[in-house]
Amino acid sequence: MMASFPAVLRASGLCLRSPKSWAWLSGPPKMRPGGPVSWAPARMAATVTLEPAGRCSWDEPVHIVVRGLAQGQQVTLRASLRDEKGALFRAHARYCADARGELDLTRASALGGSFTGLEPMGLLWALEPEEPFLRLVKRDVQTPFAVELEVLDGHEPEARRLLGRTVHERHFLPPGVRREPVRAGRVRATLFLPPGAGPFPGIIDLFGSGGGLCEYRASLLAGHGFAVLALAYFRFEDLPENMNEIHLEYFEEAVGFMLQHPKVKGPSVGLLGFSKGGDLCLSMASFLKGITATVLINACVANTIGALHYKDMIIPDLGSDLKKHTITESGLLDFMDIWNNPLEEPYHQSLIPLEKAQGPFLFIVGMDDRSWRSEFYAHIASERLQAHGKDRPQIICYPGTGHCIDPPYFPPSRASVHAVLGLPIFYGGEPKAHSRAQIDAWQQIQTFFHKHLNGKKSVKPSKM
């Protein structure tokens, strides 16, 4: 039996590398140098206003305004949150109030800190983990993330006195969205249904090689009118612990579940796949019935990591050469060059015959993806489809964008410890460009699915 990818990696020696509450604080007079009796009186407390003021979904922008400051007052804004495991993520930015003593983040540019320039949502997308190489993900979508926002007098590191504070809750179950755990036959998943009677256009959502059941993208997408099935396929409950062998019949069963559900609009569903989940979606679209539209986020055009089985057919793993990995200056593993070229012998046998698919494709590509050559793979797909008389797929390339393209306002994951490999992996991307790509890609995904599953041409544009 072929050794698993993690086993090969370890054998290579790489493993040896090593709701809204307010609180105001007014302090004593602040002493300033310049004489034995020179001092400055304490300024009045500031107020932090958020719009929307109530419940807010994670993928929704928030308008932040600070009032009650002095004209031109220098302040530092800090944001922090803890994930379900207690890990702390923080960001800060330095600003100056305007002539009216206000600070409106849609008009004021950050002068320094975690980011610079006009970035109204920078305090969220610039959050960084206190412990290196942690990725911010939402494990329980039934609870919100509580983001603490603070206003401090002065510019860090000299900023000391707290002027204002609020806690901003960002939810992952949009209003009216229903969450239904699915244990049907072999299928292990969670179904998210929009408010209303339905039926709704259906989507199956697959994540990558980290395994488990990831729900946050599906739950947020359901808030935009889709019935979305977050589907686990390994490392969850009684599913296999690895991907040495993947059987497409499992995914066929998931498609059947969706098409038989009374809240899902037939006669077909869409697919959304990231990384390894992307090539699985390509295989599903190529071999299974009932699939109309497929979105791939930084996916390979060949079958990867483990052999794919369907009936009497086997598509081999593309394979890789771990000796071709590189180490970044920060000591991170860069896997860009380890993968075999699917256009070369004998690796072309791993290519997925996507020309058999019935519906259109959308490829979302990060041009600084360091996990593999996503742009190269997307163009292979385009050439293959056209060579077989099929329509050219839609390919959207984002400069400065790495591998892990999440819904809007998630901090870009440039590097993190892989859930299966247990090693820090470099994913690429420049934070500001990557964060903007996530906003646009989220809208493009909705537009694509509304068009091909629901007959709509567009979605509401972003407020930011």
Kinemage of the C-alpha trace (Angstrom):
@kinemage 1
@onewidth
@group {chain A} dominant
@subgroup {mainchain}
@vectorlist {calphas} color= white
{ca met a 1} P 0.000 0.000 0.000
{ca met a 2} L 1.240 3.482 -0.833
{ca ala a 3} L 2.281 5.456 2.250
{ca ser a 4} L 0.091 8.409 3.172
{ca phe a 5} L 1.277 11.933 2.405
{ca pro a 6} L 1.830 12.801 6.106
{ca ala a 7} L 3.740 9.554 6.612
{ca val a 8} L 6.028 10.306 3.681
{ca leu a 9} L 6.559 13.815 5.019
{ca arg a 10} L 7.511 12.578 8.444
{ca ala a 11} L 9.804 9.974 6.986
{ca ser a 12} L 11.552 12.733 5.062
{ca gly a 13} L 12.713 14.278 8.327
{ca leu a 14} L 10.784 17.529 7.925
{ca cys a 15} L 8.878 16.880 11.135
{ca leu a 16} L 12.119 17.323 13.039
{ca arg a 17} L 11.922 21.077 12.324
{ca ser a 18} L 11.474 22.385 14.705
{ca pro a 19} P -23.727 42.118 23.322
{ca lys a 20} L -23.001 45.577 23.481
{ca ser a 21} L -21.658 46.869 26.799
{ca trp a 22} L -19.921 50.163 27.459
{ca ala a 23} L -17.214 51.056 29.956
{ca trp a 24} L -15.459 54.342 30.415
{ca leu a 25} L -12.266 55.013 32.295
{ca ser a 26} L -11.243 58.472 33.403
{ca gly a 27} L -7.879 58.736 35.065
{ca pro a 28} L -6.128 61.443 37.094
{ca pro a 29} L -4.669 64.517 35.377
{ca lys a 30} L -2.007 63.463 32.914
{ca met a 31} L 1.377 64.991 33.746
{ca arg a 32} L 3.519 66.357 30.939
{ca pro a 33} L 7.156 67.394 31.045
{ca gly a 34} L 7.973 71.090 30.947
{ca gly a 35} L 7.985 72.226 34.597
{ca pro a 36} L 7.178 71.059 38.113
{ca val a 37} L 3.539 72.172 37.870
{ca ser a 38} L 2.803 71.565 34.169
{ca trp a 39} L -0.109 69.231 33.578
{ca ala a 40} L -2.937 68.524 31.174
{ca pro a 41} L -6.525 67.959 32.328
{ca ala a 42} L -8.129 64.603 31.500
{ca arg a 43} L -10.197 64.728 28.316
{ca met a 44} L -13.802 63.576 28.281
{ca ala a 45} L -14.563 59.960 27.481
{ca ala a 46} L -15.120 58.985 23.870
{ca thr a 47} L -18.092 57.095 22.473
{ca val a 48} L -17.806 54.337 19.904
{ca thr a 49} L -20.709 54.012 17.465
{ca leu a 50} L -21.229 50.960 15.270
{ca glu a 51} L -23.538 50.654 12.273
{ca pro a 52} L -25.287 48.259 12.150
{ca ala a 53} L -25.611 48.640 15.914
{ca gly a 54} L -27.235 45.258 16.545
{ca arg a 55} L -26.671 41.772 15.211
{ca cys a 56} L -24.090 41.597 12.436
{ca ser a 57} L -22.974 38.684 10.281
{ca trp a 58} L -19.257 38.050 9.932
{ca asp a 59} L -19.284 38.740 6.185
{ca glu a 60} L -21.082 42.087 6.693
{ca pro a 61} L -19.068 45.322 6.960
{ca val a 62} L -19.444 47.470 10.064
{ca his a 63} L -19.160 51.279 10.137
{ca ile a 64} L -17.022 52.419 13.098
{ca val a 65} L -17.123 56.032 14.348
{ca val a 66} L -15.491 57.482 17.485
{ca arg a 67} L -16.923 60.742 18.887
{ca gly a 68} L -16.076 63.014 21.801
{ca leu a 69} L -12.391 63.440 21.014
{ca ala a 70} L -10.491 66.707 20.902
{ca gln a 71} L -9.727 68.361 17.582
{ca gly a 72} L -6.810 66.531 15.988
{ca gln a 73} L -6.406 64.249 19.008
{ca gln a 74} L -4.041 61.349 18.493
{ca val a 75} L -5.606 58.014 19.402
{ca thr a 76} L -4.939 54.320 18.972
{ca leu a 77} L -7.735 51.891 18.153
{ca arg a 78} L -7.300 48.315 19.265
{ca ala a 79} L -9.311 45.222 18.353
{ca ser a 80} L -9.079 41.796 19.947
{ca leu a 81} L -10.964 38.520 20.040
{ca arg a 82} L -10.499 35.033 21.407
{ca asp a 83} L -11.442 31.930 19.464
{ca glu a 84} L -13.178 28.907 20.971
{ca lys a 85} L -9.876 27.537 22.227
{ca gly a 86} L -8.986 30.810 23.959
{ca ala a 87} L -6.338 31.876 21.436
{ca leu a 88} L -5.969 35.657 21.307
{ca phe a 89} L -5.971 37.634 18.050
{ca arg a 90} L -5.185 41.379 18.075
{ca ala a 91} L -4.821 44.380 15.767
{ca his a 92} L -4.230 48.105 16.315
{ca ala a 93} L -4.009 51.263 14.248
{ca arg a 94} L -3.025 54.886 14.944
{ca tyr a 95} L -5.343 57.735 13.932
{ca cys a 96} L -5.937 61.470 14.388
{ca ala a 97} L -9.418 62.913 15.061
{ca asp a 98} L -10.833 65.465 12.617
{ca ala a 99} L -11.674 69.128 13.324
{ca arg a 100} L -14.936 68.103 15.008
{ca gly a 101} L -13.253 65.626 17.313
{ca glu a 102} L -14.585 62.639 15.371
{ca leu a 103} L -12.927 59.628 13.862
{ca asp a 104} L -14.840 57.935 11.033
{ca leu a 105} L -13.000 54.877 9.726
{ca thr a 106} L -14.641 55.234 6.306
{ca arg a 107} L -12.888 58.621 5.912
{ca ala a 108} L -9.834 58.512 8.169
{ca ser a 109} L -6.622 56.826 7.106
{ca ala a 110} L -4.606 54.760 9.552
{ca leu a 111} L -1.198 56.351 10.150
{ca gly a 112} L 0.463 53.135 11.248
{ca gly a 113} L 0.112 50.001 13.315
{ca ser a 114} L -1.193 46.713 11.942
{ca phe a 115} L -2.057 48.462 8.654
{ca thr a 116} L -1.945 51.877 7.011
{ca gly a 117} L -4.262 53.862 4.756
{ca leu a 118} L -8.026 53.963 4.379
{ca glu a 119} L -9.158 50.531 5.584
{ca pro a 120} L -12.596 50.700 7.246
{ca met a 121} L -12.455 46.981 8.152
{ca gly a 122} L -8.744 46.822 8.833
{ca leu a 123} L -9.175 46.173 12.543
{ca leu a 124} L -10.742 42.835 11.608
{ca trp a 125} L -8.771 41.584 8.632
{ca ala a 126} L -5.481 42.633 10.240
{ca leu a 127} L -6.032 40.551 13.397
{ca glu a 128} L -2.934 38.510 14.153
{ca pro a 129} L -2.540 35.582 16.554
{ca glu a 130} L -0.599 36.120 19.767
{ca glu a 131} L 0.803 32.624 19.280
{ca pro a 132} L 2.538 32.241 15.903
{ca phe a 133} L 1.081 30.203 13.054
{ca leu a 134} L -2.514 30.038 14.295
{ca arg a 135} L -5.290 30.484 11.749
{ca leu a 136} L -8.553 32.138 12.770
{ca val a 137} L -11.407 29.753 11.957
{ca lys a 138} L -14.908 29.413 13.415
{ca arg a 139} L -15.449 26.014 14.946
{ca asp a 140} L -18.956 26.553 16.375
{ca val a 141} L -21.133 28.657 14.082
{ca gln a 142} L -23.913 28.742 16.682
{ca thr a 143} L -21.976 31.265 18.757
{ca pro a 144} L -20.602 34.652 17.622
{ca phe a 145} L -17.094 36.011 17.828
{ca ala a 146} L -16.983 38.861 20.348
{ca val a 147} L -14.634 41.574 19.093
{ca glu a 148} L -13.479 44.037 21.751
{ca leu a 149} L -12.821 47.532 20.377
{ca glu a 150} L -10.854 50.024 22.476
{ca val a 151} L -9.893 53.677 22.001
{ca leu a 152} L -6.718 54.814 23.764
{ca asp a 153} L -5.276 58.300 24.123
{ca gly a 154} L -2.089 58.806 22.135
{ca his a 155} L -0.219 56.632 19.714
{ca glu a 156} L 1.169 53.263 20.663
{ca pro a 157} L 3.527 52.420 22.226
{ca glu a 158} L 2.970 55.601 24.314
{ca ala a 159} L -0.829 55.189 24.310
{ca arg a 160} L -1.958 54.583 27.870
{ca arg a 161} L -5.357 55.914 28.983
{ca leu a 162} L -8.495 54.103 27.883
{ca leu a 163} L -11.019 56.563 26.451
{ca gly a 164} L -13.750 54.219 25.231
{ca arg a 165} L -14.612 50.592 24.713
{ca thr a 166} L -17.321 48.410 23.194
{ca val a 167} L -17.856 44.755 22.344
{ca his a 168} L -19.009 43.968 18.817
{ca glu a 169} L -20.611 40.564 18.170
{ca arg a 170} L -20.166 39.064 14.722
{ca his a 171} L -22.403 36.090 13.981
{ca phe a 172} L -22.072 33.078 11.699
{ca leu a 173} L -25.735 32.119 11.578
{ca pro a 174} L -27.395 34.965 9.664
{ca pro a 175} L -30.948 35.901 10.754
{ca gly a 176} L -33.392 33.088 10.064
{ca val a 177} L -30.805 30.583 8.857
{ca arg a 178} L -31.455 27.075 10.163
{ca arg a 179} L -28.752 24.560 11.009
{ca glu a 180} L -29.558 20.854 10.582
{ca pro a 181} L -26.982 18.144 11.378
{ca val a 182} L -27.035 15.407 8.745
{ca arg a 183} L -26.345 11.740 9.488
{ca ala a 184} L -28.024 10.098 6.497
{ca gly a 185} L -26.622 6.754 5.409
{ca arg a 186} L -22.877 7.317 5.195
{ca val a 187} L -23.177 11.107 4.795
{ca arg a 188} L -21.728 13.190 7.641
{ca ala a 189} L -22.572 16.843 7.137
{ca thr a 190} L -24.514 19.915 8.264
{ca leu a 191} L -27.230 21.515 6.157
{ca phe a 192} L -27.879 25.259 6.377
{ca leu a 193} L -31.230 26.545 5.114
{ca pro a 194} L -32.174 30.177 4.457
{ca pro a 195} L -35.295 31.699 6.026
{ca gly a 196} L -38.513 31.138 4.132
{ca ala a 197} L -40.491 28.277 2.649
{ca gly a 198} L -38.116 27.485 -0.204
{ca pro a 199} L -37.144 25.516 -2.101
{ca phe a 200} L -33.695 27.037 -2.441
{ca pro a 201} L -30.801 26.478 -4.871
{ca gly a 202} L -28.512 23.869 -3.351
{ca ile a 203} L -24.724 23.883 -2.923
{ca ile a 204} L -22.335 21.277 -1.503
{ca asp a 205} L -19.335 22.860 0.219
{ca leu a 206} L -15.990 21.042 0.590
{ca phe a 207} L -12.865 22.186 2.422
{ca gly a 208} L -9.347 20.887 1.985
{ca ser a 209} L -6.788 18.478 3.395
{ca gly a 210} L -7.233 19.554 7.025
{ca gly a 211} L -10.246 17.276 7.318
{ca gly a 212} L -13.100 17.508 9.807
{ca leu a 213} L -16.372 19.365 9.313
{ca cys a 214} L -15.969 23.074 8.522
{ca glu a 215} L -19.290 24.936 8.674
{ca tyr a 216} L -18.576 28.673 8.682
{ca arg a 217} L -18.462 29.231 4.921
{ca ala a 218} L -21.672 27.227 4.400
{ca ser a 219} L -23.541 29.005 7.212
{ca leu a 220} L -22.635 32.455 5.897
{ca leu a 221} L -23.468 31.512 2.299
{ca ala a 222} L -26.897 30.288 3.416
{ca gly a 223} L -27.609 33.865 4.494
{ca his a 224} L -27.550 34.799 0.804
{ca gly a 225} L -30.384 32.514 -0.260
{ca phe a 226} L -28.723 29.105 -0.760
{ca ala a 227} L -29.291 25.730 0.884
{ca val a 228} L -25.704 24.746 1.642
{ca leu a 229} L -24.433 21.352 2.761
{ca ala a 230} L -21.093 21.502 4.605
{ca leu a 231} L -19.758 18.030 3.849
{ca ala a 232} L -17.055 16.199 5.809
{ca tyr a 233} L -15.115 13.470 4.027
{ca phe a 234} L -12.360 12.392 6.428
{ca arg a 235} L -11.182 12.885 10.018
{ca phe a 236} L -14.731 13.260 11.350
{ca glu a 237} L -16.727 10.811 13.481
{ca asp a 238} L -16.761 7.420 11.725
{ca leu a 239} L -15.275 8.672 8.438
{ca pro a 240} L -11.773 7.529 7.378
{ca glu a 241} L -8.823 9.038 9.205
{ca asn a 242} L -6.839 9.657 6.026
{ca met a 243} L -7.215 10.146 2.285
{ca asn a 244} L -5.194 7.159 1.051
{ca glu a 245} L -8.298 6.069 -0.834
{ca ile a 246} L -11.291 8.236 -1.677
{ca his a 247} L -14.512 6.735 -2.979
{ca leu a 248} L -16.700 8.980 -5.104
{ca glu a 249} L -19.802 6.984 -4.168
{ca tyr a 250} L -19.780 8.792 -0.805
{ca phe a 251} L -20.073 12.152 -2.564
{ca glu a 252} L -22.701 10.730 -4.920
{ca glu a 253} L -24.755 9.867 -1.845
{ca ala a 254} L -24.435 13.478 -0.651
{ca val a 255} L -25.684 14.779 -4.026
{ca gly a 256} L -28.644 12.398 -3.792
{ca phe a 257} L -29.438 13.614 -0.282
{ca met a 258} L -29.567 17.208 -1.480
{ca leu a 259} L -31.691 16.494 -4.548
{ca gln a 260} L -34.213 14.524 -2.464
{ca his a 261} L -34.498 17.222 0.215
{ca pro a 262} L -37.828 19.124 0.021
{ca lys a 263} L -36.121 22.471 0.701
{ca val a 264} L -33.598 22.066 -2.136
{ca lys a 265} L -34.514 23.267 -5.599
{ca gly a 266} L -33.745 20.673 -8.267
{ca pro a 267} L -33.000 19.259 -10.666
{ca ser a 268} L -29.335 19.889 -9.851
{ca val a 269} L -26.966 21.407 -7.304
{ca gly a 270} L -23.785 23.470 -7.323
{ca leu a 271} L -20.384 22.605 -5.872
{ca leu a 272} L -17.946 24.807 -3.959
{ca gly a 273} L -14.502 23.408 -3.211
{ca phe a 274} L -11.284 24.773 -1.735
{ca ser a 275} L -7.837 23.220 -2.237
{ca lys a 276} L -8.183 19.395 -2.069
{ca gly a 277} L -11.938 19.944 -1.884
{ca gly a 278} L -11.602 21.643 -5.263
{ca asp a 279} L -10.249 18.644 -7.140
{ca leu a 280} L -12.904 16.513 -5.463
{ca cys a 281} L -15.535 18.908 -6.833
{ca leu a 282} L -13.974 18.584 -10.292
{ca ser a 283} L -14.267 14.804 -10.014
{ca met a 284} L -17.869 15.051 -8.812
{ca ala a 285} L -18.806 17.374 -11.690
{ca ser a 286} L -17.081 15.058 -14.178
{ca phe a 287} L -18.569 11.729 -13.104
{ca leu a 288} L -21.783 12.370 -11.159
{ca lys a 289} L -25.224 13.418 -12.365
{ca gly a 290} L -27.226 16.343 -11.016
{ca ile a 291} L -24.474 18.977 -10.918
{ca thr a 292} L -24.959 22.278 -12.735
{ca ala a 293} L -22.263 24.719 -11.576
{ca thr a 294} L -18.873 24.333 -9.899
{ca val a 295} L -16.676 26.880 -8.115
{ca leu a 296} L -13.042 26.000 -7.387
{ca ile a 297} L -10.914 28.023 -4.953
{ca asn a 298} L -7.187 27.432 -5.533
{ca ala a 299} L -7.745 23.893 -6.777
{ca cys a 300} L -5.668 21.403 -8.742
{ca val a 301} L -6.911 20.046 -12.066
{ca ala a 302} L -5.571 16.589 -11.191
{ca asn a 303} L -6.510 14.173 -8.429
{ca thr a 304} L -4.213 14.698 -5.437
{ca ile a 305} L -3.066 13.085 -2.167
{ca gly a 306} L -4.891 9.739 -2.530
{ca ala a 307} L -6.265 7.473 -5.258
{ca leu a 308} L -9.834 8.245 -6.337
{ca his a 309} L -12.185 5.270 -6.824
{ca tyr a 310} L -15.543 5.242 -8.587
{ca lys a 311} L -17.180 1.965 -9.580
{ca asp a 312} L -14.487 0.134 -11.573
{ca met a 313} L -12.421 3.263 -12.288
{ca ile a 314} L -9.333 4.487 -10.414
{ca ile a 315} L -7.654 7.867 -10.909
{ca pro a 316} L -4.176 7.787 -9.361
{ca asp a 317} L -2.751 10.458 -7.112
{ca leu a 318} L -0.738 13.161 -8.935
{ca gly a 319} L 2.110 12.552 -6.538
{ca ser a 320} L 4.862 14.819 -5.287
{ca asp a 321} L 8.583 15.004 -4.621
{ca leu a 322} L 9.137 16.331 -1.125
{ca lys a 323} L 12.804 16.891 -1.842
{ca lys a 324} L 11.718 19.874 -3.938
{ca his a 325} L 10.278 21.755 -0.970
{ca thr a 326} L 11.906 24.992 0.111
{ca ile a 327} L 12.197 26.755 3.456
{ca thr a 328} L 11.336 30.440 3.767
{ca glu a 329} L 13.473 32.901 5.692
{ca ser a 330} L 11.016 32.481 8.572
{ca gly a 331} L 11.554 28.719 8.602
{ca leu a 332} L 8.231 27.831 6.969
{ca leu a 333} L 7.680 24.994 4.507
{ca asp a 334} L 6.936 26.115 0.948
{ca phe a 335} L 5.317 23.301 -1.058
{ca met a 336} L 4.878 25.211 -4.317
{ca asp a 337} L 7.340 23.089 -6.301
{ca ile a 338} L 6.816 19.619 -4.833
{ca trp a 339} L 3.881 18.578 -7.008
{ca asn a 340} L 4.390 16.588 -10.195
{ca asn a 341} L 3.364 18.191 -13.483
{ca pro a 342} L 0.040 16.649 -14.586
{ca leu a 343} L 0.910 17.327 -18.248
{ca glu a 344} L 3.962 15.068 -18.118
{ca glu a 345} L 4.203 11.301 -18.328
{ca pro a 346} L 3.188 9.356 -16.331
{ca tyr a 347} L 1.398 11.909 -14.183
{ca his a 348} L -1.190 12.869 -16.816
{ca gln a 349} L -3.168 9.796 -15.718
{ca ser a 350} L -4.157 11.776 -12.637
{ca leu a 351} L -5.850 14.497 -14.723
{ca ile a 352} L -9.587 14.747 -14.059
{ca pro a 353} L -11.681 14.511 -17.281
{ca leu a 354} L -13.611 17.697 -16.535
{ca glu a 355} L -14.757 17.864 -20.160
{ca lys a 356} L -17.387 15.315 -19.096
{ca ala a 357} L -19.027 17.858 -16.786
{ca gln a 358} L -22.392 19.327 -17.798
{ca gly a 359} L -22.196 22.757 -16.168
{ca pro a 360} L -19.934 25.818 -16.115
{ca phe a 361} L -16.882 26.362 -13.933
{ca leu a 362} L -15.573 29.329 -11.972
{ca phe a 363} L -11.910 29.211 -10.931
{ca ile a 364} L -10.906 31.558 -8.081
{ca val a 365} L -7.113 31.887 -8.211
{ca gly a 366} L -4.662 33.432 -5.767
{ca met a 367} L -1.671 34.476 -7.857
{ca asp a 368} L 0.620 34.216 -4.827
{ca asp a 369} L -0.611 30.749 -3.839
{ca arg a 370} L 2.423 28.957 -2.409
{ca ser a 371} L 0.691 25.616 -1.803
{ca trp a 372} L 0.622 24.726 -5.496
{ca arg a 373} L 0.333 26.317 -8.944
{ca ser a 374} L -3.352 27.223 -8.930
{ca glu a 375} L -3.125 29.594 -11.889
{ca phe a 376} L -1.306 26.994 -13.994
{ca tyr a 377} L -3.949 24.390 -13.148
{ca ala a 378} L -6.818 26.756 -14.031
{ca his a 379} L -5.344 27.374 -17.472
{ca ile a 380} L -4.867 23.624 -18.028
{ca ala a 381} L -8.576 23.242 -17.289
{ca ser a 382} L -9.468 26.020 -19.727
{ca glu a 383} L -7.410 24.546 -22.550
{ca arg a 384} L -8.766 21.059 -21.971
{ca leu a 385} L -12.389 22.215 -21.967
{ca gln a 386} L -11.957 24.218 -25.165
{ca ala a 387} L -10.113 21.372 -26.858
{ca his a 388} L -13.216 19.249 -26.293
{ca gly a 389} L -15.581 21.886 -27.670
{ca lys a 390} L -16.725 23.108 -24.262
{ca asp a 391} L -17.120 26.697 -23.115
{ca arg a 392} L -14.124 28.450 -21.645
{ca pro a 393} L -14.395 28.539 -17.842
{ca gln a 394} L -14.494 31.783 -15.911
{ca ile a 395} L -11.111 32.388 -14.275
{ca ile a 396} L -10.607 35.241 -11.808
{ca cys a 397} L -7.008 35.834 -10.736
{ca tyr a 398} L -6.174 37.940 -7.703
{ca pro a 399} L -2.661 39.422 -7.440
{ca gly a 400} L -1.019 39.323 -4.029
{ca thr a 401} L -3.439 36.633 -2.874
{ca gly a 402} L -2.384 33.376 -1.271
{ca his a 403} L -3.877 29.916 -0.891
{ca cys a 404} L -6.463 30.280 1.886
{ca ile a 405} L -9.234 32.458 0.431
{ca asp a 406} L -11.952 32.741 3.098
{ca pro a 407} L -15.185 34.765 3.337
{ca pro a 408} L -14.702 38.530 3.824
{ca tyr a 409} L -12.933 40.008 6.844
{ca phe a 410} L -11.220 36.815 7.981
{ca pro a 411} L -7.554 37.643 8.591
{ca pro a 412} L -5.527 36.309 5.643
{ca ser a 413} L -3.755 33.121 6.651
{ca arg a 414} L -0.274 33.538 5.225
{ca ala a 415} L 1.127 30.679 7.308
{ca ser a 416} L -0.257 28.251 9.855
{ca val a 417} L 0.294 24.824 11.346
{ca his a 418} L -1.435 22.308 9.088
{ca ala a 419} L -4.160 20.328 10.912
{ca val a 420} L -2.917 16.967 9.603
{ca leu a 421} L 0.798 17.502 9.022
{ca gly a 422} L 1.381 19.379 12.279
{ca leu a 423} L 3.949 21.620 10.561
{ca pro a 424} L 3.966 25.377 9.796
{ca ile a 425} L 3.115 25.804 6.113
{ca phe a 426} L 3.586 28.962 4.038
{ca tyr a 427} L 0.449 29.788 2.039
{ca gly a 428} L 1.486 33.109 0.510
{ca gly a 429} L -0.370 36.366 0.002
{ca glu a 430} L 0.011 40.030 0.950
{ca pro a 431} L -2.494 40.910 3.716
{ca lys a 432} L -4.134 44.005 2.202
{ca ala a 433} L -4.446 42.565 -1.320
{ca his a 434} L -5.599 39.216 0.029
{ca ser a 435} L -8.298 40.799 2.205
{ca arg a 436} L -9.673 42.736 -0.776
{ca ala a 437} L -9.648 39.583 -2.890
{ca gln a 438} L -11.736 37.787 -0.271
{ca ile a 439} L -14.450 40.483 -0.491
{ca asp a 440} L -14.606 40.351 -4.286
{ca ala a 441} L -14.380 36.557 -4.512
{ca trp a 442} L -17.295 36.199 -2.073
{ca gln a 443} L -19.455 38.374 -4.327
{ca gln a 444} L -18.296 36.561 -7.469
{ca ile a 445} L -19.208 33.181 -5.950
{ca gln a 446} L -22.716 34.375 -5.099
{ca thr a 447} L -23.208 35.930 -8.534
{ca phe a 448} L -22.082 32.727 -10.272
{ca phe a 449} L -24.387 30.481 -8.261
{ca his a 450} L -27.375 32.832 -8.477
{ca lys a 451} L -26.951 32.943 -12.253
{ca his a 452} L -26.551 29.227 -12.853
{ca leu a 453} L -28.718 27.801 -10.070
{ca asn a 454} L -31.362 30.477 -9.629
{ca gly a 455} L -31.464 32.471 -12.864
{ca lys a 456} L -30.410 35.749 -11.210
{ca lys a 457} L -27.765 37.979 -12.756
{ca ser a 458} L -26.230 39.815 -9.819
{ca val a 459} L -26.033 40.276 -6.078
{ca lys a 460} L -26.095 43.402 -3.974
{ca pro a 461} L -22.681 45.099 -4.189
{ca ser a 462} L -20.466 45.422 -1.144
{ca lys a 463} L -20.884 48.486 1.054
{ca met a 464} L -17.114 48.715 1.439
